[in-house]
Structure formats: structure tokens, C-alpha cells
């Protein structure tokens, strides 16, 4: 399965990076990071916030854009009214890098989310060093005790955790682990099928004090309205923005539908 392949590759890549730059070096650098921007406050709005994603390619969608400038895309996203920017930093499967995140964050003033497949603590220190304001933690690839530890470590590094779930069991796992922002992925990462009904069902299981972000499968204002009716606080949108003829107009239309 593609998810198992990605996770195995991630372990190999991180092992190589850790031999080149020991975790102790990252820990020292992480203490000197700049002030972070709060994803929670960016999404705690009357309307639904749009998290716009910079994604060069995907295993199922192919290449979305060649030779993009992540700084300019981030500026355009912020100018269009996005509440936050998500940046894919996985290189083998999504074509992203930590440098993409650094450039995007330096170019504008809204929160940046590092979206990757976190399988070790080492990656959280990397995220802090490159300037992520929040990180994606996927419940489906993180045992319960490790998820709580990684949420706590993320907070200690002055970042927030967007904890991704896809099943009711993973919602319970995220809540027990102390998640404050839950991302409901409408895409099954093992089958790569997408269904907005996943958010509509799982959102009912999340307490009101926890922020909910719907991820994947939102392409139109109608889709946004479905997610608004489900009770979400934010929507993460990638492919429909990256492939739009006018990405700024696309973002604006999605924001208007969520107001």
C-alpha cells in the first residue's frame, strides 16, 4: 500500500538526515526560533477559515505545478484571504522541501503548517528549526502513547498540532492524546478514495471546544457549504487551488462560501 511505502521511506530518509545532523544540534537551534503564529487563533473565527496548501505533486494526482515559487504562492494565498498556509515538505512523493516552508513563511504573516508524515521526534525538531507554526500528526501512523508524547513535544517547541484522523477510533485516540485541533481527512490514505461524508460523520464525535478542520475533497463552494453545515472550523484545500486557472479567485470563492 502507498501509505506503508511512504512511511517506510520516511524512516529511511530521517535516519540518513539524523546521521548528518544529530538531534542535539536541532534541539539547540529550536530554542532560538522566532515567535510563532497561532493556527488556533487563525481558525477561531465566526466563519470557516480556508487553509490553502502548496503541493507540487501527489502520488495519485501527478504533478500540479512545475518550478513554483513558494514565497509568491504564499503571498498570493495570504492576499486572497487564506487563514493559514499548509506546505507539503515530503520530497519523494510530493516534491516538497523544508526550504519551501522557510520561503513561504518568510514571505507573509499568516500561520504555516508543515504537512508531512511524522514518524519520529527528530522531524518535530526539524519543523521547529525551519519555522513551522504547526505540524501535521497523523493518528493512523502513530500509536496512542506516541501521539500524546508528540503532541506534548510539539507544544513544548512552541508549535501547534493538527492531529489528523479518518475513523471514529482515531477520533477517540486524538482526544485521549490531548489534541486541540483535529483534522478529519476525507481521503482514506490506504485506498486513496475520498468522501466528504467522513467529515459529516466524524465531526459529530468531536467536542465543541476542539477545533475541526476538514481535509481533502473540497473543490467547490457547494463542498464548502456541506462542510459548514457539518460544523467545521476550517477547511484545508490543496489540489483544487493548485490546479485552478486562477488560484486567488478560487480561494476567494471558497472563503465567501464559508462566511
Buried (B, 14 or more C-beta within 10 A) or exposed (E): EEBEEBBEBBEEBBEEBBEEBEBEEBBEBBEEBEEBBEBEEBBBEEBBBBBBBBBBBBEEBEEBBEEBBBBEBBBBBBEBBBBBBBBBBBBEBBBBBBEBBBBBBEBBEBBBBBBBBBBBBBBBBBBBBBBBBBBBBBBBBBEBEBBBBBBEBBEEBBBBBBBBBBBEEBBBBBBEBEBBBBBBBBBBBEEBEBEBEBBBBBBEBBEEEBBBBBBBBBBEBEBBEBBBEBBBBBBBBBBBBBBBEEBBEBBBBBBEBBE
